[in-house]
């Protein structure tokens, strides 16, 4: 890569990095998803992840961006502006900021785990179906504003606990 071209078009390597991050972080990844099926849609999307998925590069970029003070500050600002705040607006309602943080944390964790564990035999068959059903329900309840189960310390409502165990 020609440093002179970077300087000409972006002014600096830092500005180039900011442009790459800015174009990568887009709320368009979830904007078109229906609220009523968001939980299941997210679980379905994560289930298809593997090492050569486009989302893999996305997460690697984010992880690498978090490793230096400059890139971390750019990452924080852009995640707030381009992901968190639009998602808070989409989630809406009571505790929207809390619910958005829960959603982003849980979905990101699922994505990273799916990439790390793809091909493993951790869960198969009925156990995997139960995991997917519980995860989809958990995500959907957060979207729907049903977080009382979390605030009371009950990670799963009784109906899900019973269906997951039997």
C-alpha positions in Angstrom: 0.0 0.0 0.0 1.4 3.4 -1.0 1.7 5.7 2.0 1.4 8.8 -0.3 -2.0 7.6 -1.5 -3.2 7.1 2.1 -2.1 10.7 2.9 -3.7 12.0 -0.2 -7.1 10.4 0.2 -7.4 10.0 3.9 -4.9 12.4 5.4 -3.4 9.8 7.7 -3.4 6.1 8.6 -5.6 6.9 11.6 -8.2 8.5 9.3 -8.1 5.5 7.0 -8.7 3.2 9.9 -11.6 5.4 11.1 -13.1 5.2 7.6 -12.7 1.4 7.5 -14.4 1.1 10.9 -17.1 3.5 10.0 -18.0 1.7 6.9 -17.9 -1.7 8.7 -20.1 -0.7 11.7 -23.6 -0.5 10.3 -27.0 -0.8 11.9 -28.2 -2.3 8.5 -27.2 -5.7 9.8 -30.3 -5.9 11.9 -32.6 -3.0 10.8 -34.6 -5.2 8.4 -35.3 -7.9 10.9 -38.9 -8.2 12.2 -39.3 -7.5 15.9 -41.7 -10.4 16.3 -39.0 -12.9 15.1 -35.8 -11.2 16.1 -34.8 -13.8 18.7 -35.2 -16.7 16.3 -33.7 -14.8 13.4 -30.5 -13.9 15.4 -30.1 -17.6 16.6 -30.6 -18.7 13.0 -28.0 -16.2 11.7 -25.4 -17.3 14.4 -26.0 -21.0 13.6 -24.6 -20.5 10.1 -21.3 -19.0 11.2 -18.0 -20.6 10.4 -14.4 -19.4 10.1 -14.9 -18.2 6.5 -18.1 -16.3 7.2 -18.0 -12.5 6.5 -19.0 -11.9 10.1 -15.7 -13.5 11.1 -13.7 -10.6 9.6 -16.1 -8.1 11.2 -15.4 -9.5 14.7 -11.7 -9.8 14.1 -11.6 -6.2 13.1 -13.4 -5.1 16.2 -11.2 -7.2 18.5 -8.1 -5.8 16.9 -9.4 -2.3 17.1 -9.8 -2.7 20.9 -6.0 -3.4 21.3 -4.6 0.2 21.1 -5.7 3.4 22.8 -6.2 5.3 19.6 -8.2 2.6 17.8 -10.1 1.8 21.0 -11.3 5.4 21.3 -12.4 5.5 17.7 -14.1 2.1 18.1 -16.0 3.3 21.2 -17.2 6.4 19.5 -18.3 4.6 16.3 -20.0 1.7 18.2 -22.0 4.3 20.2 -23.0 6.3 17.1 -23.5 3.6 14.5 -24.6 0.6 16.5 -25.7 1.3 20.1 -27.8 4.5 19.7 -29.7 3.3 16.6 -30.3 0.0 18.3 -31.6 1.7 21.4 -34.0 3.6 19.3 -35.1 0.4 17.5 -35.5 -1.5 20.8 -37.5 1.4 22.3 -39.7 1.4 25.4 -38.8 1.1 29.1 -35.2 0.2 29.9 -34.2 0.4 26.2 -30.5 1.2 26.9 -30.3 -1.7 29.4 -32.1 -4.1 27.0 -29.9 -3.0 24.1 -26.7 -3.6 26.1 -28.0 -7.1 27.1 -28.9 -7.9 23.5 -25.6 -6.7 22.0 -23.6 -8.5 24.7 -25.5 -11.8 24.4 -25.5 -11.8 20.6 -21.9 -10.9 20.3 -21.0 -13.6 22.8 -23.0 -16.1 20.7 -21.3 -15.0 17.5 -17.8 -15.3 19.0 -18.6 -18.7 20.6 -20.1 -20.0 17.3 -16.9 -19.1 15.5 -14.6 -20.6 18.2 -16.7 -23.7 18.6 -17.8 -24.4 15.0 -17.3 -28.0 14.3 -17.1 -29.0 17.9 -19.4 -31.6 19.5 -20.4 -29.6 22.5 -24.1 -29.8 21.8 -25.8 -32.0 19.2 -29.2 -33.2 18.4 -31.9 -32.4 20.9 -29.5 -30.6 23.2 -28.7 -28.2 20.4 -32.3 -27.7 19.6 -33.0 -26.9 23.2 -30.1 -24.4 23.3 -31.4 -22.7 20.2 -34.9 -22.5 21.5 -33.8 -21.1 24.9 -31.5 -18.6 23.3 -34.1 -17.4 20.9 -36.7 -17.0 23.7 -34.1 -15.2 25.9 -33.3 -12.7 23.1 -37.0 -12.3 22.2 -38.0 -11.5 25.7 -35.4 -8.8 25.9 -36.6 -7.3 22.7 -40.2 -7.5 23.9 -39.3 -5.7 27.1 -39.9 -8.8 29.3 -36.8 -8.4 31.4 -38.5 -8.9 34.8 -37.2 -12.5 34.7 -33.7 -11.1 34.6 -34.2 -8.4 37.2 -35.6 -11.0 39.6 -32.6 -13.2 39.1 -34.5 -15.8 37.2 -32.4 -16.3 34.1 -35.2 -18.3 32.5 -38.9 -18.1 33.0 -40.5 -21.3 34.4 -42.1 -22.2 31.0 -38.8 -22.2 29.3 -37.1 -24.1 32.1 -39.7 -26.8 32.0 -39.6 -27.1 28.2 -35.8 -27.2 28.2 -35.7 -30.0 30.8 -38.3 -32.2 29.2 
